[in-house]
């Protein structure tokens, strides 16, 4: 069921590849990244002001850090970022050795226990190279690959209690979302198909989970955000005014707003909204994002 809701642009900024919206309850602010622009951005809810910081590498995804600042997965590893009016400082938490050149981290976030997860990918998607993998960063360091064979890992999210992990591959040749059981040590088991996105419009990009356990995922190339129930049934689809929504996140004062980043096509007109961040109120509340605690 398609449900048209009022959808506003957050501000006038436009990204090349907007990704990883992240709401900070403590700061009442939204963070997100422009991967190809190598930028971290912050929107202050009270002042409506946007600040941007340049990064030395493509920055793919963000999480909150319990000691302040952000965790960021980039090209060469995972970093602790601290942002201020004076600029950005980064501390490398862990490096990664990719199996080939031209790779980077992609989608990622913290689970409910504060462990940081992110998948890798070959930047050139036309190669359809299944060298991507999912990693976990915790007190034991950066894990070995926990899920391998990914072309474009995406859709990472966790159920409200943290016992289920969701993961997708958004490559056009795959377009599937899986669910895993997640044990207390953070080991994913019992991989099973959650949704075959070949049966629905769009490719499964970035995702979020609401307080009722609904799984919201951006349908890239279809200009939609889908909500699936915990049993994998399509509940509703929200039209977005751009063809390539990339990731969604709940936020706002009561966590009742849904923020949606997007990708700007090279062919998009100068005055087109592609690359904007959009905000709407979908009628359900989200959950606070856990901070990296290791």
Backbone bond lengths (Angstrom), bond angles and torsions (degrees), N, CA, C in turn:
res aa  C-N    CA-C-N  psi(-1)  N-CA   C-N-CA  omega(-1)  CA-C   N-CA-C  phi
1 X - - - 1.460 - - 1.523 108.79 -
2 X 1.317 116.30 123.83 1.461 121.19 178.34 1.516 109.19 -86.12
3 X 1.340 116.73 129.43 1.460 122.45 -177.89 1.522 107.98 -123.29
4 X 1.334 116.75 109.30 1.458 120.78 -179.93 1.519 109.53 -84.27
5 X 1.323 116.69 120.30 1.459 122.62 178.90 1.520 109.44 -118.69
6 X 1.332 117.62 152.31 1.468 118.84 171.90 1.526 109.90 -56.53
7 X 1.311 116.51 132.45 1.459 121.41 -176.87 1.519 108.38 -136.68
8 X 1.321 116.19 117.88 1.456 122.05 -176.25 1.519 111.06 -107.88
9 X 1.329 116.17 154.05 1.458 120.28 169.58 1.526 108.68 -76.49
10 X 1.320 115.66 137.85 1.453 120.26 -178.78 1.516 111.32 -65.16
11 X 1.334 115.99 -43.62 1.455 121.78 179.31 1.518 107.56 -161.12
12 X 1.312 117.18 -167.30 1.464 120.63 -174.66 1.522 113.50 -88.86
13 X 1.332 118.93 -3.88 1.466 119.99 -177.17 1.521 110.39 -69.70
14 X 1.343 115.70 150.20 1.464 122.28 177.11 1.521 108.02 -135.81
15 X 1.316 115.73 130.20 1.454 121.97 -176.69 1.519 110.75 -103.08
16 X 1.332 114.88 157.22 1.470 118.61 170.50 1.534 109.37 -72.74
17 X 1.316 115.62 -53.96 1.468 121.45 176.48 1.531 106.94 -133.31
18 X 1.322 116.21 85.61 1.453 120.81 177.22 1.520 110.02 -71.81
19 X 1.332 116.62 135.05 1.471 120.91 -176.10 1.532 110.26 -155.20
20 X 1.321 114.79 168.26 1.456 125.42 167.80 1.530 114.50 54.87
21 X 1.340 118.97 53.48 1.471 118.45 171.85 1.525 110.06 -62.79
22 X 1.314 116.01 138.81 1.464 122.00 -173.12 1.519 108.75 -145.62
23 X 1.331 117.28 118.73 1.463 120.96 -178.45 1.519 110.68 -95.03
24 X 1.323 115.53 129.73 1.460 122.13 173.68 1.522 108.54 -100.12
25 X 1.345 116.30 112.51 1.461 120.52 178.23 1.522 109.91 -64.45
26 X 1.326 117.33 -41.50 1.464 121.17 -176.89 1.522 111.94 -63.39
27 X 1.326 116.43 -38.50 1.463 120.82 -177.49 1.516 113.20 -93.62
28 X 1.348 116.96 -12.46 1.468 121.02 -172.08 1.531 109.48 49.80
29 X 1.328 113.48 55.68 1.455 120.64 -176.48 1.523 109.50 -146.22
30 X 1.323 115.39 151.88 1.458 122.49 176.53 1.517 109.19 -107.66
31 X 1.332 116.17 128.83 1.456 122.45 170.34 1.525 108.75 -104.13
32 X 1.322 116.00 152.02 1.462 121.41 168.46 1.516 108.51 -160.78
33 X 1.331 116.71 175.56 1.462 120.82 -177.09 1.526 110.52 -127.30
34 X 1.310 114.60 156.54 1.462 123.06 164.07 1.524 105.37 -112.81
35 X 1.335 116.49 104.32 1.465 119.89 -171.74 1.517 110.97 -59.96
36 X 1.320 116.85 -55.84 1.465 119.45 -176.01 1.523 111.92 -73.89
37 X 1.316 117.61 -25.78 1.460 120.66 175.48 1.514 113.01 -79.41
38 X 1.353 116.64 -9.16 1.470 123.17 179.37 1.528 111.30 55.53
39 X 1.337 114.55 48.87 1.453 121.34 -177.34 1.520 110.87 -127.44
40 X 1.334 115.15 144.11 1.459 122.75 165.19 1.521 106.50 -109.22
41 X 1.344 116.17 132.65 1.464 120.01 -178.52 1.537 110.12 -121.90
42 X 1.332 114.10 153.62 1.467 121.19 179.53 1.515 109.48 -138.26
43 X 1.349 115.56 128.13 1.462 122.27 176.93 1.516 108.57 -111.14
44 X 1.321 117.09 120.91 1.457 122.55 178.98 1.530 108.71 -88.74
45 X 1.339 115.82 121.17 1.460 119.99 -174.71 1.529 111.83 -62.64
46 X 1.333 117.66 -39.38 1.463 121.01 -175.62 1.522 112.17 -73.25
47 X 1.324 116.99 -44.12 1.465 119.66 -174.88 1.528 112.72 -93.80
48 X 1.338 117.29 -13.55 1.479 123.54 -175.93 1.520 111.95 62.30
49 X 1.307 115.99 22.72 1.465 121.03 -177.79 1.516 110.51 -93.85
50 X 1.347 117.19 139.96 1.460 123.34 175.98 1.524 109.20 -109.57
51 X 1.336 115.80 129.80 1.461 121.79 173.34 1.523 108.36 -116.39
52 X 1.331 116.39 151.67 1.464 121.30 -179.81 1.513 110.12 -134.15
53 X 1.343 115.27 145.22 1.458 122.40 177.20 1.518 108.82 -129.44
54 X 1.323 116.78 134.29 1.466 121.58 179.27 1.523 109.89 -84.06
55 X 1.332 115.88 141.78 1.465 122.89 178.31 1.526 109.91 -112.55
56 X 1.322 116.29 153.99 1.460 121.16 -179.16 1.522 111.83 -75.22
57 X 1.342 117.05 -23.19 1.458 122.21 -179.71 1.523 109.26 -128.05
58 X 1.330 115.45 167.86 1.469 119.00 170.30 1.522 108.06 -61.28
59 X 1.316 116.55 127.02 1.459 121.46 179.75 1.525 106.87 -107.44
60 X 1.344 115.72 121.20 1.458 120.41 -168.09 1.512 113.73 -95.88
61 X 1.331 117.70 -40.02 1.461 119.74 -174.78 1.510 109.90 -155.05
62 X 1.341 114.76 160.04 1.456 122.23 -173.73 1.524 111.34 -131.05
63 X 1.321 115.08 155.38 1.456 123.06 167.36 1.520 107.43 -145.59
64 X 1.313 116.75 160.69 1.458 121.12 175.03 1.527 109.74 -74.05
65 X 1.324 116.69 150.39 1.460 121.96 175.61 1.522 108.35 -112.60
66 X 1.315 117.60 132.89 1.471 122.03 -175.94 1.525 112.52 -61.96
67 X 1.320 118.04 -24.27 1.458 121.81 179.29 1.524 112.50 -95.23
68 X 1.319 116.79 12.75 1.449 121.61 -178.96 1.506 111.33 99.41
69 X 1.315 116.52 153.42 1.454 120.58 -177.70 1.517 111.51 80.35
70 X 1.316 114.38 -157.83 1.453 121.85 -172.13 1.515 111.14 -132.14
71 X 1.317 116.23 154.44 1.452 122.93 165.37 1.519 106.79 -98.42
72 X 1.323 117.40 134.74 1.460 121.36 -178.49 1.518 109.90 -134.64
73 X 1.336 115.69 129.52 1.463 121.01 172.02 1.523 107.25 -95.23
74 X 1.340 115.96 128.05 1.458 120.67 -172.68 1.529 109.62 -124.29
75 X 1.300 118.03 -140.19 1.461 120.22 -179.34 1.522 111.84 -87.69
76 X 1.320 117.40 -43.92 1.461 121.04 -171.73 1.518 113.85 -101.65
77 X 1.342 117.42 -2.30 1.451 118.43 -179.02 1.513 112.16 164.28
78 X 1.342 114.83 -163.64 1.457 122.90 -179.98 1.523 107.89 -111.96
79 X 1.326 116.44 134.94 1.453 122.61 -171.62 1.524 111.08 -127.73
80 X 1.336 115.74 153.70 1.461 122.97 168.67 1.520 106.53 -99.25
81 X 1.339 116.48 117.62 1.460 121.86 -179.04 1.518 110.26 -103.51
82 X 1.319 115.53 137.36 1.460 121.12 170.99 1.523 107.65 -121.91
83 X 1.333 115.59 127.97 1.454 122.16 -173.90 1.517 109.88 -114.52
84 X 1.310 116.08 135.51 1.461 120.62 178.53 1.515 108.85 -152.07
85 X 1.321 115.86 176.46 1.459 120.05 177.17 1.517 111.52 -63.14
86 X 1.322 116.84 -23.48 1.465 120.74 179.66 1.524 112.45 -80.55
87 X 1.328 117.34 -14.63 1.460 119.63 179.32 1.518 111.61 134.45
88 X 1.317 114.87 -164.97 1.460 122.72 -177.24 1.520 109.73 -111.19
89 X 1.323 116.04 133.00 1.455 120.71 171.12 1.530 108.25 -119.10
90 X 1.316 116.38 142.90 1.460 120.52 -177.09 1.523 110.18 -129.37
91 X 1.317 115.11 139.85 1.455 122.77 175.19 1.523 107.80 -122.03
92 X 1.323 115.85 124.97 1.452 119.20 -178.59 1.535 109.73 -73.19
93 X 1.312 116.41 123.75 1.461 121.36 175.43 1.517 111.29 -87.77
94 X 1.321 117.07 -44.55 1.456 121.92 177.21 1.521 109.61 -152.72
95 X 1.322 115.38 142.26 1.467 121.49 172.55 1.518 109.32 -92.37
96 X 1.329 115.26 164.24 1.454 120.60 174.11 1.525 108.79 -135.64
97 X 1.316 116.09 142.15 1.456 121.86 173.78 1.527 107.35 -106.46
98 X 1.316 115.79 110.58 1.457 120.49 -178.87 1.527 110.11 -76.98
99 X 1.331 118.45 154.16 1.463 120.85 179.12 1.520 114.55 -71.18
100 X 1.340 117.66 -11.41 1.457 121.10 175.71 1.519 108.33 -158.14
101 X 1.345 114.91 167.57 1.465 119.95 176.88 1.530 109.74 -70.46
102 X 1.339 114.92 164.05 1.455 119.76 174.63 1.510 114.19 76.36
103 X 1.347 117.32 27.81 1.455 120.62 177.75 1.530 110.44 -116.19
104 X 1.322 115.02 163.35 1.464 122.09 176.04 1.526 108.51 -156.96
105 X 1.334 114.59 167.72 1.455 118.99 167.92 1.530 109.00 -70.40
106 X 1.311 115.85 160.03 1.456 120.88 179.32 1.532 109.39 -130.58
107 X 1.304 118.55 -115.31 1.449 123.57 -175.78 1.527 111.27 -70.88
108 X 1.345 117.70 146.29 1.453 119.41 178.25 1.511 112.59 -174.50
109 X 1.336 115.88 163.97 1.467 123.66 177.50 1.523 108.98 -174.23
110 X 1.332 116.14 175.96 1.466 121.78 174.44 1.525 110.28 -89.83
111 X 1.341 115.84 146.58 1.455 119.98 171.16 1.526 109.16 -82.75
112 X 1.328 117.78 -178.38 1.463 121.37 -174.77 1.531 112.20 -66.64
113 X 1.339 117.03 -19.52 1.465 121.30 -179.99 1.525 112.46 -92.69
114 X 1.337 117.69 1.16 1.449 120.79 177.68 1.513 115.03 87.67
115 X 1.343 117.29 12.49 1.467 120.46 173.60 1.522 108.57 -85.44
116 X 1.336 116.48 141.02 1.464 121.17 -176.93 1.527 109.69 -98.08
117 X 1.326 115.73 130.09 1.462 123.07 -178.57 1.522 109.16 -121.56
118 X 1.331 116.32 142.42 1.460 120.00 173.16 1.526 109.56 -158.13
119 X 1.316 115.04 148.77 1.467 121.00 178.19 1.521 110.32 -105.64
120 X 1.314 115.89 156.97 1.464 122.15 177.99 1.521 109.91 -109.52
121 X 1.332 115.65 164.49 1.462 120.86 -179.84 1.524 110.18 -157.68
122 X 1.318 115.66 157.34 1.462 121.89 167.76 1.520 107.07 -78.65
123 X 1.320 116.85 127.14 1.462 119.76 -173.60 1.526 112.35 -60.39
124 X 1.317 118.10 -37.37 1.460 121.55 -179.73 1.526 108.90 -81.22
125 X 1.327 116.99 96.37 1.455 121.02 -176.81 1.525 112.80 -66.92
126 X 1.332 116.84 -21.42 1.467 119.36 -179.62 1.527 111.83 -64.77
127 X 1.339 117.19 -19.44 1.466 120.66 178.66 1.525 112.07 -76.18
128 X 1.320 116.75 -17.32 1.477 122.21 -178.63 1.528 110.91 47.97
129 X 1.328 115.50 45.84 1.453 120.84 -175.48 1.529 110.45 -88.08
130 X 1.343 118.83 121.04 1.468 121.74 -177.82 1.528 112.85 -85.68
131 X 1.328 116.90 44.97 1.460 121.66 -179.15 1.522 112.46 -93.63
132 X 1.325 117.20 -2.19 1.448 120.23 179.55 1.515 112.04 -74.20
133 X 1.333 115.79 154.74 1.465 121.01 -179.04 1.521 109.23 -150.98
134 X 1.323 115.56 161.38 1.458 122.23 177.60 1.516 109.30 -102.70
135 X 1.355 115.97 132.90 1.464 122.96 -178.46 1.526 109.88 -123.26
136 X 1.324 115.28 159.29 1.466 122.31 176.87 1.521 108.78 -128.74
137 X 1.329 115.96 134.40 1.463 121.55 175.85 1.522 108.67 -112.77
138 X 1.353 116.07 123.12 1.463 120.79 179.17 1.524 108.79 -148.65
139 X 1.327 117.24 -157.36 1.467 121.30 -177.10 1.519 112.47 -61.94
140 X 1.309 117.66 -22.54 1.467 121.44 179.76 1.522 112.91 -91.21
141 X 1.313 117.03 5.10 1.455 120.27 -179.35 1.513 111.95 95.37
142 X 1.335 115.53 -159.99 1.461 121.39 -179.73 1.522 108.49 -86.01
143 X 1.311 116.06 125.68 1.457 121.21 -175.71 1.525 111.28 -70.74
144 X 1.324 115.40 167.20 1.458 121.10 162.70 1.528 107.78 -68.01
145 X 1.336 118.86 165.38 1.467 119.63 177.65 1.527 111.42 -54.97
146 X 1.330 115.92 128.83 1.465 121.34 -179.77 1.530 111.81 -98.39
147 X 1.315 116.28 -26.86 1.468 122.56 170.39 1.518 105.76 -136.44
148 X 1.315 117.19 124.87 1.471 122.05 -178.05 1.527 110.40 -113.87
149 X 1.330 115.54 174.26 1.452 120.61 175.53 1.513 114.58 79.88
150 X 1.348 117.68 20.66 1.459 121.18 -180.00 1.524 110.35 -88.68
151 X 1.311 116.00 137.22 1.469 120.04 172.44 1.527 109.03 -87.93
152 X 1.324 116.28 -54.00 1.466 121.16 177.62 1.519 108.13 -137.15
153 X 1.325 116.48 84.25 1.452 121.10 -179.71 1.516 111.17 -64.16
154 X 1.328 116.33 134.86 1.460 122.61 -176.39 1.520 109.22 -155.43
155 X 1.333 115.19 -173.12 1.453 121.25 169.25 1.509 115.89 64.97
156 X 1.336 118.19 20.11 1.457 120.78 -176.55 1.530 110.06 -69.33
157 X 1.328 115.97 127.74 1.463 121.43 178.37 1.524 108.20 -161.57
158 X 1.342 115.43 166.11 1.460 121.39 -175.67 1.522 109.56 -133.55
159 X 1.317 115.63 142.41 1.461 121.18 179.47 1.526 109.86 -62.91
160 X 1.339 118.03 163.59 1.475 119.46 -175.73 1.519 114.69 -55.20
161 X 1.327 119.36 -36.11 1.461 121.27 178.63 1.519 112.63 -92.47
162 X 1.326 116.83 -6.95 1.456 120.86 175.71 1.502 115.60 85.57
163 X 1.319 118.51 9.39 1.461 120.21 -177.10 1.528 113.20 -89.06
164 X 1.341 116.63 -8.95 1.467 121.49 177.96 1.522 108.76 -126.00
165 X 1.327 116.32 134.28 1.462 122.98 174.67 1.520 108.75 -112.96
166 X 1.335 115.63 137.47 1.457 121.94 176.48 1.522 109.16 -110.54
167 X 1.319 115.94 144.25 1.468 122.24 -179.69 1.513 107.83 -152.09
168 X 1.323 116.55 141.04 1.460 120.06 178.35 1.527 110.48 -127.68
169 X 1.310 114.83 165.96 1.464 122.52 166.02 1.514 105.96 -121.52
170 X 1.327 116.42 114.16 1.459 120.82 -173.22 1.520 113.73 -89.68
171 X 1.330 118.02 1.53 1.456 118.30 -179.49 1.534 110.09 -61.02
172 X 1.347 117.96 143.12 1.470 119.71 -177.85 1.519 114.33 -55.92
173 X 1.338 117.15 -25.59 1.460 119.39 -179.08 1.534 113.02 -83.50
174 X 1.354 117.24 -6.03 1.467 120.49 -176.95 1.532 110.44 -118.33
175 X 1.327 117.30 -72.32 1.467 123.32 175.41 1.526 112.36 56.38
176 X 1.310 116.15 53.94 1.466 120.51 179.33 1.525 110.86 -132.95
177 X 1.331 114.79 151.86 1.456 122.72 175.69 1.521 107.23 -120.29
178 X 1.348 115.72 133.42 1.458 120.81 179.22 1.523 110.28 -116.42
179 X 1.316 115.59 156.24 1.461 123.04 169.93 1.515 108.50 -116.04
180 X 1.318 115.80 146.61 1.468 123.32 178.34 1.525 107.91 -131.30
181 X 1.300 117.22 148.13 1.455 120.46 164.37 1.524 108.09 -78.73
182 X 1.325 116.59 140.47 1.460 121.07 -178.14 1.531 107.74 -120.89
183 X 1.341 116.32 115.83 1.464 118.57 -177.45 1.531 111.01 -82.76
184 X 1.323 115.78 178.76 1.467 120.68 -174.45 1.521 112.71 -63.19
185 X 1.316 117.75 -26.03 1.463 121.63 179.39 1.523 112.77 -87.31
186 X 1.339 117.32 -1.37 1.451 120.74 -179.66 1.511 113.79 82.82
187 X 1.327 117.32 29.63 1.459 121.25 176.88 1.523 109.33 -99.67
188 X 1.342 118.60 119.75 1.465 119.87 178.63 1.532 110.87 -80.90
189 X 1.335 116.23 132.61 1.464 122.47 179.99 1.521 109.42 -135.82
190 X 1.333 115.58 172.32 1.466 123.28 176.14 1.525 111.58 52.28
191 X 1.329 114.88 56.20 1.469 119.04 176.14 1.524 109.52 -63.60
192 X 1.337 115.73 130.85 1.461 120.84 -179.27 1.527 109.62 -146.97
193 X 1.313 116.40 154.59 1.454 120.47 179.11 1.520 109.40 -71.52
194 X 1.317 115.84 126.53 1.463 122.41 176.27 1.527 110.26 -95.32
195 X 1.342 115.83 -49.96 1.465 121.44 178.04 1.517 108.83 -144.62
196 X 1.315 116.90 132.48 1.459 122.44 168.49 1.517 106.89 -91.79
197 X 1.336 115.72 103.05 1.465 119.78 -176.29 1.520 112.92 -72.67
198 X 1.327 118.59 -6.69 1.453 119.93 172.30 1.532 111.28 -65.38
199 X 1.326 116.42 -15.69 1.467 121.16 178.94 1.529 112.10 -92.49
200 X 1.333 117.02 -1.97 1.457 121.40 -177.07 1.523 109.13 -132.32
201 X 1.323 117.80 158.41 1.463 120.01 178.53 1.523 111.81 -66.02
202 X 1.326 116.09 138.39 1.454 121.05 171.43 1.515 114.85 92.59
203 X 1.335 113.94 168.26 1.465 122.07 176.97 1.529 108.64 -103.63
204 X 1.336 118.74 142.82 1.468 120.55 -174.99 1.522 112.09 -77.56
205 X 1.322 116.46 107.46 1.462 121.54 -179.06 1.530 109.69 -100.74
206 X 1.325 119.23 -134.24 1.453 121.50 -174.68 1.512 112.93 -74.11
207 X 1.343 116.80 154.81 1.461 121.31 -169.27 1.519 112.57 -138.85
208 X 1.336 114.49 169.27 1.465 123.24 174.49 1.518 107.99 -150.76
209 X 1.329 116.59 159.59 1.462 122.62 177.56 1.521 108.31 -120.07
210 X 1.345 116.73 135.66 1.457 119.96 179.17 1.529 110.93 -91.07
211 X 1.337 115.85 178.42 1.460 120.94 -174.93 1.518 112.80 -66.88
212 X 1.329 117.65 -20.30 1.458 122.38 177.80 1.524 112.70 -91.83
213 X 1.319 117.09 3.04 1.458 120.92 -179.54 1.513 114.17 88.31
214 X 1.327 118.30 4.89 1.460 120.88 176.59 1.512 111.12 -69.60
215 X 1.326 115.33 139.59 1.465 122.15 -176.71 1.523 108.17 -105.13
216 X 1.334 116.25 115.45 1.466 123.21 -178.79 1.525 108.47 -103.10
217 X 1.318 116.73 127.70 1.463 119.36 -178.21 1.523 110.36 -137.15
218 X 1.322 115.55 136.07 1.461 120.69 177.99 1.522 109.55 -71.84
219 X 1.333 115.41 130.14 1.457 122.09 177.66 1.524 107.61 -96.69
220 X 1.334 114.50 88.14 1.457 121.46 -178.30 1.525 109.88 -62.62
221 X 1.314 116.45 141.79 1.469 126.03 -177.83 1.526 112.75 77.10
222 X 1.336 118.61 -6.78 1.463 120.55 -179.55 1.525 112.59 -114.59
223 X 1.346 117.79 -6.71 1.453 119.95 179.46 1.511 113.62 63.78
224 X 1.343 116.95 37.92 1.455 121.74 -177.44 1.527 110.71 -137.46
225 X 1.333 115.88 158.17 1.454 122.73 164.57 1.523 106.25 -121.72
226 X 1.328 117.38 120.98 1.463 122.56 -179.81 1.520 110.44 -95.45
227 X 1.338 116.14 144.99 1.464 121.19 168.26 1.527 108.77 -114.49
228 X 1.343 115.41 125.33 1.451 121.64 176.18 1.522 109.51 -110.58
229 X 1.326 116.71 140.48 1.462 121.48 175.38 1.524 108.83 -72.25
230 X 1.346 118.01 165.11 1.466 119.67 -178.66 1.533 114.50 -59.27
231 X 1.335 117.68 -18.23 1.463 119.38 176.65 1.523 112.66 -95.09
232 X 1.352 117.16 11.29 1.456 121.24 173.87 1.511 115.57 85.96
233 X 1.316 117.68 13.83 1.465 121.10 179.63 1.528 109.62 -90.08
234 X 1.344 116.68 134.90 1.462 120.72 177.54 1.522 108.93 -69.64
235 X 1.336 115.70 120.06 1.460 121.82 -176.64 1.522 111.73 -94.22
236 X 1.339 115.90 -44.94 1.462 120.28 -179.84 1.518 109.13 -164.23
237 X 1.335 115.02 164.26 1.467 121.90 177.02 1.517 108.35 -133.88
238 X 1.333 116.56 128.93 1.461 121.86 179.43 1.516 110.10 -101.60
239 X 1.332 119.44 121.72 1.461 120.33 174.17 1.524 111.20 -68.47
240 X 1.322 115.40 139.07 1.464 123.18 176.48 1.530 106.86 -117.96
241 X 1.334 119.97 141.18 1.463 121.14 -173.04 1.525 115.27 -77.70
242 X 1.331 117.38 24.85 1.466 122.02 175.30 1.527 107.60 -141.99
243 X 1.324 119.37 154.41 1.465 119.85 -177.53 1.518 114.82 -75.09
244 X 1.357 118.18 -22.16 1.460 119.44 -171.29 1.536 112.70 -124.28
245 X 1.347 117.76 67.33 1.463 118.14 169.06 1.522 108.98 -64.88
246 X 1.332 117.37 143.22 1.465 119.49 -170.06 1.526 114.51 -116.19
247 X 1.332 118.34 -36.67 1.465 119.87 178.72 1.521 108.66 -161.50
248 X 1.322 116.62 150.52 1.455 120.99 179.66 1.526 109.86 -125.65
249 X 1.335 115.62 158.70 1.467 121.39 179.11 1.513 108.93 -157.04
250 X 1.327 116.04 144.83 1.454 120.81 175.64 1.519 109.73 -85.74
251 X 1.335 115.02 147.31 1.450 120.24 178.99 1.519 110.04 -171.47
252 X 1.327 115.75 -157.75 1.442 120.56 -174.13 1.520 110.60 86.52
253 X 1.328 117.68 171.70 1.470 121.31 -172.53 1.528 114.96 -57.28
254 X 1.329 118.49 -34.99 1.467 121.30 178.43 1.527 111.58 -113.64
255 X 1.316 116.53 16.83 1.469 122.24 -178.19 1.523 111.73 58.34
256 X 1.337 116.57 31.79 1.448 121.42 -178.30 1.523 112.94 -108.12
257 X 1.321 117.01 6.72 1.462 121.55 174.61 1.525 109.14 -102.89
258 X 1.313 115.60 145.86 1.460 121.51 175.79 1.524 107.87 -112.74
259 X 1.334 115.84 120.02 1.465 122.22 177.95 1.527 108.46 -98.82
260 X 1.326 116.11 139.26 1.465 121.37 -174.74 1.526 108.65 -134.02
261 X 1.326 117.00 115.93 1.460 120.76 174.53 1.528 109.76 -84.26
262 X 1.327 116.08 167.16 1.461 119.34 -178.01 1.524 110.98 -150.66
263 X 1.322 114.26 167.16 1.461 123.12 -177.78 1.528 109.22 -109.40
264 X 1.311 115.71 136.50 1.465 121.00 179.32 1.520 109.53 -92.99
265 X 1.311 115.86 119.33 1.462 120.54 177.03 1.524 110.36 -71.12
266 X 1.344 118.53 143.86 1.466 119.89 177.60 1.513 112.53 -59.46
267 X 1.332 116.83 -25.84 1.468 120.96 -178.42 1.525 113.23 -89.17
268 X 1.338 117.41 -1.59 1.461 120.40 -177.29 1.527 110.47 -66.89
269 X 1.308 115.75 141.61 1.463 120.84 178.04 1.524 110.22 -65.42
270 X 1.319 115.42 156.76 1.460 119.87 -177.66 1.527 112.35 -59.64
271 X 1.335 116.88 -31.47 1.455 119.87 -177.83 1.527 112.60 -99.15
272 X 1.345 117.28 9.81 1.463 120.66 178.77 1.527 109.67 -74.79
273 X 1.335 117.61 152.57 1.476 119.68 -178.37 1.525 114.27 -81.21
274 X 1.331 118.70 -2.69 1.462 121.54 -179.69 1.529 110.49 -53.57
275 X 1.328 116.31 134.88 1.455 120.89 -178.27 1.510 113.76 93.15
276 X 1.339 117.01 -2.76 1.469 121.13 178.53 1.521 110.37 -82.80
277 X 1.329 114.89 164.69 1.457 122.43 168.58 1.527 107.05 -101.75
278 X 1.330 116.08 129.72 1.455 121.28 -178.37 1.527 109.61 -110.20
279 X 1.341 115.27 156.71 1.463 120.24 179.06 1.516 108.78 -139.64
280 X 1.331 115.50 138.62 1.454 122.27 177.77 1.513 108.46 -146.66
281 X 1.334 116.49 172.15 1.459 122.22 176.40 1.522 107.93 -117.66
282 X 1.330 117.78 102.73 1.466 120.64 -172.23 1.517 115.34 -82.58
283 X 1.346 119.45 -2.95 1.447 121.45 177.38 1.513 114.88 93.08
284 X 1.321 117.87 2.31 1.465 122.17 174.96 1.522 107.75 -133.44
285 X 1.323 116.31 160.96 1.462 121.38 -179.51 1.520 110.48 -101.43
286 X 1.318 114.32 154.21 1.452 120.43 176.15 1.523 111.24 -96.77
287 X 1.324 114.90 -164.28 1.463 122.98 -179.35 1.533 109.14 -124.59
288 X 1.317 118.32 147.10 1.471 118.96 175.53 1.524 110.39 -64.07
289 X 1.316 116.49 141.99 1.457 121.24 177.27 1.530 108.95 -78.25
290 X 1.327 115.48 134.13 1.467 120.47 176.75 1.527 110.00 -72.01
291 X 1.330 115.90 149.80 1.452 121.59 177.89 1.525 109.85 -95.84
292 X 1.329 115.91 148.99 1.460 121.81 175.76 1.524 108.26 -63.84
293 X 1.328 116.63 124.83 1.465 120.57 -168.15 1.526 113.41 -121.41
294 X 1.331 118.57 18.76 1.463 120.35 -174.65 1.516 109.87 -118.74
